[in-house]
Amino acid sequence: MLSFGQLVVILIIVILLFGTKRLKNMGADLGSAFKGFKKAVNDGENDKNADAEKAGSIEQQERSTIIEGEIVKDDTNKERAVKDKENTK
């Protein structure tokens, strides 16, 4: 582990090599890159959640259909209702 004195020496060498202006620009660029990455991750999660909700509502709409005023909740009842309708004719 580096001691405090060693870290100060390394910091001074870095400042002499790059200069304060260049280090400031590099820090700003690095910060904006982190912000952009975080925003992209959050947008991806929001899109994923919205897609899941949309798919769930579409599945619910597909499961519930109206046959002559009767709400059918699954395919087996739908087939039974269609057969009953055909038998009554």
C-alpha positions, 0 to 999 in steps of 0.5 A: 500500500502506498503511503501519503508521501508516495501519493503526493510525489506521484500526483506532482509527477502527473501534474508536471507531465500533463499540466493542470489544464489537461488534467481538468479536461480529462476529468471533465471528459471522464465525468461526462462519459460516466454520466452518458453510460449511466443514462444509457443503462437507465434508458435501457432498463426503462425500455425493457420495463415498458416492453414487458408491460406492453407484452403483458397487456397484449397477452391479456387482450389476446386471452380475453375475447368476446363471443356473442356478448360472452367473455372467454378467458382461455382457448378451451372455453373459446373452442367450447363456445364455438362448438355450442354455437355450431350445435345450436344452428 
